[in-house]
Amino acid sequence: MDVPVEKKFEILCQITRASHFAWRQAVVEACPSVDPVDVVNKMWEITGHETARAYLKRLDPNISMPRQIADSISWSSVTMGEDAKVIDGSNENEVFVKHDECPWHNWHKRLGLLEEDRPGCDVWFFTLVEVINKELGTDVKIETQKALPDGDDCCLRRIWVE
């Protein structure tokens, strides 16, 4: 069967997300005394550390760090079949990453796990920035201003240095 590579990739991304939720269900069933939210958040923390290591290979400390981090997050999101764009802030020290649509949100909603959606993303984003700051001696900050699981029309994160 000849399946276009774009379709194969889209299917693979959905399989990856399905695997995440199957893994979560395995924790619930195999370890009933363990809070699955704690395990999921730990997984996102570990993912944040690993993602930061990958980003650090490409970050240039002599260029606006908020922009580079936002570009990296957007690139990662788009690469995984998500919607993301970088929006300029008031100056080079402030940018925003906006997700108008997110397949992770759709999975969480469909499975009745919306309460885990934003916290998992926040752990991932905050850990990512914390690791980069520690490694480069920077003081980049990140905050979630809007989130789809909170009922907002998008996820919007501000990334800046003061």
CYANA upper distance limits for C-alpha pairs under 8 A (distance plus 0.5 A):
  3 VAL  CA      7 LYS  CA      7.13
  3 VAL  CA      8 LYS  CA      7.06
  4 PRO  CA      8 LYS  CA      6.89
  5 VAL  CA      9 PHE  CA      6.58
  6 GLU  CA     10 GLU  CA      6.74
  7 LYS  CA     11 ILE  CA      6.70
  8 LYS  CA     12 LEU  CA      6.57
  9 PHE  CA     13 CYS  CA      6.68
 10 GLU  CA     14 GLN  CA      6.95
 10 GLU  CA     81 GLY  CA      7.26
 11 ILE  CA     15 ILE  CA      6.65
 12 LEU  CA     16 THR  CA      6.66
 13 CYS  CA     17 ARG  CA      6.92
 13 CYS  CA     80 MET  CA      6.88
 13 CYS  CA     81 GLY  CA      7.55
 14 GLN  CA     18 ALA  CA      6.57
 15 ILE  CA     19 SER  CA      6.53
 16 THR  CA     20 HIS  CA      6.91
 17 ARG  CA     21 PHE  CA      7.10
 17 ARG  CA    104 TRP  CA      7.78
 17 ARG  CA    107 TRP  CA      8.36
 18 ALA  CA     22 ALA  CA      6.62
 19 SER  CA     23 TRP  CA      6.46
 20 HIS  CA     24 ARG  CA      6.77
 21 PHE  CA     25 GLN  CA      6.68
 22 ALA  CA     26 ALA  CA      6.67
 23 TRP  CA     27 VAL  CA      6.93
 24 ARG  CA     28 VAL  CA      6.97
 24 ARG  CA     36 PRO  CA      7.23
 24 ARG  CA     40 VAL  CA      7.60
 25 GLN  CA     29 GLU  CA      6.75
 26 ALA  CA     30 ALA  CA      6.27
 26 ALA  CA     31 CYS  CA      8.44
 27 VAL  CA     31 CYS  CA      5.87
 27 VAL  CA     32 PRO  CA      7.90
 27 VAL  CA     34 VAL  CA      8.21
 27 VAL  CA     36 PRO  CA      7.02
 28 VAL  CA     32 PRO  CA      5.89
 28 VAL  CA     34 VAL  CA      7.87
 28 VAL  CA     35 ASP  CA      8.25
 28 VAL  CA     36 PRO  CA      6.62
 34 VAL  CA     38 ASP  CA      8.33
 34 VAL  CA     39 VAL  CA      8.32
 35 ASP  CA     39 VAL  CA      7.26
 36 PRO  CA     40 VAL  CA      6.54
 37 VAL  CA     41 ASN  CA      6.50
 37 VAL  CA    116 GLU  CA      7.28
 38 ASP  CA     42 LYS  CA      6.61
 39 VAL  CA     43 MET  CA      6.70
 40 VAL  CA     44 TRP  CA      6.87
 40 VAL  CA    120 GLY  CA      7.55
 41 ASN  CA     45 GLU  CA      6.65
 41 ASN  CA    119 PRO  CA      7.89
 41 ASN  CA    120 GLY  CA      5.92
 41 ASN  CA    123 VAL  CA      7.06
 42 LYS  CA     46 ILE  CA      6.70
 43 MET  CA     47 THR  CA      6.61
 44 TRP  CA     48 GLY  CA      6.54
 44 TRP  CA    120 GLY  CA      6.44
 44 TRP  CA    121 CYS  CA      7.81
 44 TRP  CA    123 VAL  CA      6.58
 44 TRP  CA    124 TRP  CA      5.51
 45 GLU  CA     49 HIS  CA      6.94
 45 GLU  CA    123 VAL  CA      6.25
 45 GLU  CA    124 TRP  CA      5.95
 45 GLU  CA    127 THR  CA      6.50
 46 ILE  CA     50 GLU  CA      6.80
 47 THR  CA     51 THR  CA      6.42
 47 THR  CA    124 TRP  CA      7.03
 48 GLY  CA     52 ALA  CA      6.51
 48 GLY  CA    123 VAL  CA      8.02
 48 GLY  CA    124 TRP  CA      5.12
 48 GLY  CA    125 PHE  CA      7.12
 48 GLY  CA    126 PHE  CA      8.30
 48 GLY  CA    127 THR  CA      5.65
 48 GLY  CA    128 LEU  CA      5.04
 49 HIS  CA     53 ARG  CA      6.88
 49 HIS  CA    127 THR  CA      6.96
 49 HIS  CA    128 LEU  CA      6.42
 49 HIS  CA    131 VAL  CA      6.97
 50 GLU  CA     54 ALA  CA      7.00
 51 THR  CA     55 TYR  CA      6.68
 51 THR  CA    128 LEU  CA      7.19
 52 ALA  CA     56 LEU  CA      6.41
 52 ALA  CA    128 LEU  CA      5.57
 52 ALA  CA    129 VAL  CA      7.93
 52 ALA  CA    131 VAL  CA      6.77
 52 ALA  CA    132 ILE  CA      6.63
 53 ARG  CA     57 LYS  CA      7.35
 54 ALA  CA     58 ARG  CA      8.02
 55 TYR  CA     59 LEU  CA      6.77
 55 TYR  CA     69 ILE  CA      8.32
 55 TYR  CA     72 SER  CA      7.39
 56 LEU  CA    132 ILE  CA      7.37
 59 LEU  CA     65 MET  CA      8.12
 59 LEU  CA     68 GLN  CA      7.09
 59 LEU  CA     69 ILE  CA      8.39
 60 ASP  CA     65 MET  CA      8.16
 61 PRO  CA     65 MET  CA      7.23
 61 PRO  CA    136 LEU  CA      7.69
 63 ILE  CA     68 GLN  CA      8.13
 64 SER  CA     68 GLN  CA      6.96
 64 SER  CA     92 GLU  CA      6.98
 64 SER  CA     93 ASN  CA      7.01
 65 MET  CA     69 ILE  CA      6.59
 65 MET  CA     93 ASN  CA      8.16
 65 MET  CA    140 VAL  CA      7.81
 66 PRO  CA     70 ALA  CA      6.55
 66 PRO  CA     92 GLU  CA      8.39
 66 PRO  CA     93 ASN  CA      6.65
 66 PRO  CA     94 GLU  CA      6.76
 66 PRO  CA     95 VAL  CA      6.83
 66 PRO  CA    140 VAL  CA      7.13
 66 PRO  CA    159 ILE  CA      6.00
 66 PRO  CA    160 TRP  CA      5.90
 66 PRO  CA    161 VAL  CA      7.56
 67 ARG  CA     71 ASP  CA      6.46
 67 ARG  CA     92 GLU  CA      7.83
 67 ARG  CA     93 ASN  CA      8.04
 67 ARG  CA     94 GLU  CA      7.90
 67 ARG  CA     95 VAL  CA      6.63
 67 ARG  CA    159 ILE  CA      8.47
 68 GLN  CA     72 SER  CA      6.56
 69 ILE  CA     73 ILE  CA      6.66
 70 ALA  CA     74 SER  CA      6.55
 70 ALA  CA     86 VAL  CA      6.78
 70 ALA  CA     95 VAL  CA      7.46
 70 ALA  CA     96 PHE  CA      7.42
 70 ALA  CA     97 VAL  CA      6.49
 70 ALA  CA    159 ILE  CA      7.63
 71 ASP  CA     75 TRP  CA      6.45
 71 ASP  CA     86 VAL  CA      7.02
 72 SER  CA     76 SER  CA      6.58
 73 ILE  CA     77 SER  CA      6.61
 73 ILE  CA     97 VAL  CA      8.20
 74 SER  CA     78 VAL  CA      6.59
 74 SER  CA     84 ALA  CA      5.71
 74 SER  CA     85 LYS  CA      6.23
 74 SER  CA     86 VAL  CA      7.13
 74 SER  CA     97 VAL  CA      7.31
 75 TRP  CA     79 THR  CA      6.44
 75 TRP  CA     84 ALA  CA      8.37
 76 SER  CA     80 MET  CA      6.79
 77 SER  CA     81 GLY  CA      7.03
 77 SER  CA     82 GLU  CA      5.49
 77 SER  CA     83 ASP  CA      7.11
 77 SER  CA     84 ALA  CA      6.66
 78 VAL  CA     82 GLU  CA      5.34
 78 VAL  CA     83 ASP  CA      6.26
 78 VAL  CA     84 ALA  CA      6.62
 82 GLU  CA     99 HIS  CA      8.28
 82 GLU  CA    101 GLU  CA      7.57
 82 GLU  CA    102 CYS  CA      6.18
 82 GLU  CA    103 PRO  CA      7.07
 83 ASP  CA     99 HIS  CA      5.94
 83 ASP  CA    100 ASP  CA      6.76
 83 ASP  CA    101 GLU  CA      6.12
 83 ASP  CA    102 CYS  CA      6.86
 84 ALA  CA     97 VAL  CA      7.22
 84 ALA  CA     98 LYS  CA      5.99
 84 ALA  CA     99 HIS  CA      5.01
 84 ALA  CA    100 ASP  CA      7.46
 84 ALA  CA    101 GLU  CA      8.48
 85 LYS  CA     97 VAL  CA      6.22
 85 LYS  CA     98 LYS  CA      5.89
 85 LYS  CA     99 HIS  CA      7.24
 86 VAL  CA     95 VAL  CA      7.37
 86 VAL  CA     96 PHE  CA      6.14
 86 VAL  CA     97 VAL  CA      5.19
 86 VAL  CA     98 LYS  CA      6.90
 87 ILE  CA     95 VAL  CA      6.29
 87 ILE  CA     96 PHE  CA      5.48
 87 ILE  CA     97 VAL  CA      6.75
 87 ILE  CA     98 LYS  CA      7.79
 88 ASP  CA     92 GLU  CA      8.24
 88 ASP  CA     94 GLU  CA      7.42
 88 ASP  CA     95 VAL  CA      5.32
 88 ASP  CA     96 PHE  CA      6.92
 89 GLY  CA     93 ASN  CA      8.14
 89 GLY  CA     94 GLU  CA      5.22
 89 GLY  CA     95 VAL  CA      5.01
 89 GLY  CA     96 PHE  CA      7.09
 90 SER  CA     94 GLU  CA      6.74
 90 SER  CA     95 VAL  CA      8.34
 91 ASN  CA     95 VAL  CA      8.47
 93 ASN  CA    160 TRP  CA      5.82
 93 ASN  CA    161 VAL  CA      5.99
 93 ASN  CA    162 GLU  CA      7.75
 94 GLU  CA    158 ARG  CA      7.67
 94 GLU  CA    159 ILE  CA      6.30
 94 GLU  CA    160 TRP  CA      4.78
 94 GLU  CA    161 VAL  CA      7.25
 95 VAL  CA    158 ARG  CA      6.49
 95 VAL  CA    159 ILE  CA      5.90
 95 VAL  CA    160 TRP  CA      6.90
 96 PHE  CA    156 LEU  CA      7.12
 96 PHE  CA    157 ARG  CA      5.93
 96 PHE  CA    158 ARG  CA      5.00
 96 PHE  CA    159 ILE  CA      6.40
 97 VAL  CA    155 CYS  CA      8.47
 97 VAL  CA    156 LEU  CA      6.25
 97 VAL  CA    157 ARG  CA      5.79
 97 VAL  CA    158 ARG  CA      7.18
 97 VAL  CA    159 ILE  CA      8.33
 98 LYS  CA    154 CYS  CA      7.30
 98 LYS  CA    155 CYS  CA      6.15
 98 LYS  CA    156 LEU  CA      5.08
 98 LYS  CA    157 ARG  CA      7.10
 99 HIS  CA    154 CYS  CA      6.15
 99 HIS  CA    155 CYS  CA      5.54
 99 HIS  CA    156 LEU  CA      7.05
100 ASP  CA    153 ASP  CA      7.42
100 ASP  CA    154 CYS  CA      5.04
100 ASP  CA    155 CYS  CA      7.00
101 GLU  CA    105 HIS  CA      8.44
101 GLU  CA    154 CYS  CA      7.26
102 CYS  CA    106 ASN  CA      7.03
103 PRO  CA    107 TRP  CA      6.71
104 TRP  CA    108 HIS  CA      6.68
104 TRP  CA    117 ASP  CA      7.93
105 HIS  CA    109 LYS  CA      6.54
105 HIS  CA    114 LEU  CA      7.81
105 HIS  CA    117 ASP  CA      6.79
105 HIS  CA    148 LEU  CA      7.60
105 HIS  CA    149 PRO  CA      7.31
106 ASN  CA    110 ARG  CA      6.55
107 TRP  CA    111 LEU  CA      6.61
108 HIS  CA    112 GLY  CA      6.55
108 HIS  CA    113 LEU  CA      5.20
108 HIS  CA    114 LEU  CA      5.53
108 HIS  CA    116 GLU  CA      7.90
108 HIS  CA    117 ASP  CA      6.68
109 LYS  CA    113 LEU  CA      6.46
109 LYS  CA    114 LEU  CA      5.73
113 LEU  CA    117 ASP  CA      7.47
114 LEU  CA    118 ARG  CA      8.18
114 LEU  CA    149 PRO  CA      6.46
115 GLU  CA    119 PRO  CA      8.00
115 GLU  CA    149 PRO  CA      8.02
116 GLU  CA    120 GLY  CA      6.49
117 ASP  CA    121 CYS  CA      7.01
117 ASP  CA    149 PRO  CA      7.03
118 ARG  CA    122 ASP  CA      6.49
118 ARG  CA    147 ALA  CA      7.31
118 ARG  CA    149 PRO  CA      6.84
118 ARG  CA    150 ASP  CA      8.37
119 PRO  CA    123 VAL  CA      6.59
120 GLY  CA    124 TRP  CA      6.79
121 CYS  CA    125 PHE  CA      6.62
122 ASP  CA    126 PHE  CA      6.30
122 ASP  CA    144 THR  CA      7.91
123 VAL  CA    127 THR  CA      6.35
124 TRP  CA    128 LEU  CA      6.56
125 PHE  CA    129 VAL  CA      6.83
125 PHE  CA    142 ILE  CA      8.13
126 PHE  CA    130 GLU  CA      6.55
126 PHE  CA    142 ILE  CA      7.24
127 THR  CA    131 VAL  CA      6.60
128 LEU  CA    132 ILE  CA      6.86
129 VAL  CA    133 ASN  CA      6.55
129 VAL  CA    140 VAL  CA      7.26
129 VAL  CA    141 LYS  CA      7.64
129 VAL  CA    142 ILE  CA      7.81
130 GLU  CA    134 LYS  CA      6.65
131 VAL  CA    135 GLU  CA      6.59
132 ILE  CA    136 LEU  CA      6.45
132 ILE  CA    137 GLY  CA      8.39
132 ILE  CA    138 THR  CA      7.95
133 ASN  CA    137 GLY  CA      5.72
133 ASN  CA    138 THR  CA      5.00
133 ASN  CA    139 ASP  CA      6.19
133 ASN  CA    140 VAL  CA      6.94
134 LYS  CA    138 THR  CA      7.51
139 ASP  CA    161 VAL  CA      6.71
140 VAL  CA    159 ILE  CA      7.45
140 VAL  CA    160 TRP  CA      6.13
140 VAL  CA    161 VAL  CA      5.36
141 LYS  CA    159 ILE  CA      6.17
141 LYS  CA    160 TRP  CA      5.84
141 LYS  CA    161 VAL  CA      6.55
142 ILE  CA    157 ARG  CA      7.21
142 ILE  CA    158 ARG  CA      6.03
142 ILE  CA    159 ILE  CA      4.99
142 ILE  CA    160 TRP  CA      7.04
143 GLU  CA    157 ARG  CA      6.01
143 GLU  CA    158 ARG  CA      5.84
143 GLU  CA    159 ILE  CA      7.29
144 THR  CA    155 CYS  CA      8.01
144 THR  CA    156 LEU  CA      6.54
144 THR  CA    157 ARG  CA      4.94
144 THR  CA    158 ARG  CA      6.98
145 GLN  CA    155 CYS  CA      7.98
145 GLN  CA    156 LEU  CA      5.97
145 GLN  CA    157 ARG  CA      6.14
145 GLN  CA    158 ARG  CA      7.42
146 LYS  CA    150 ASP  CA      7.95
146 LYS  CA    152 ASP  CA      6.38
146 LYS  CA    153 ASP  CA      8.30
146 LYS  CA    154 CYS  CA      6.82
146 LYS  CA    155 CYS  CA      5.42
146 LYS  CA    156 LEU  CA      5.37
146 LYS  CA    157 ARG  CA      7.57
147 ALA  CA    151 GLY  CA      7.34
147 ALA  CA    152 ASP  CA      5.92
147 ALA  CA    153 ASP  CA      7.94
147 ALA  CA    154 CYS  CA      6.22
147 ALA  CA    155 CYS  CA      4.53
147 ALA  CA    156 LEU  CA      6.97
148 LEU  CA    152 ASP  CA      5.35
148 LEU  CA    153 ASP  CA      6.45
148 LEU  CA    154 CYS  CA      5.64
148 LEU  CA    155 CYS  CA      5.99
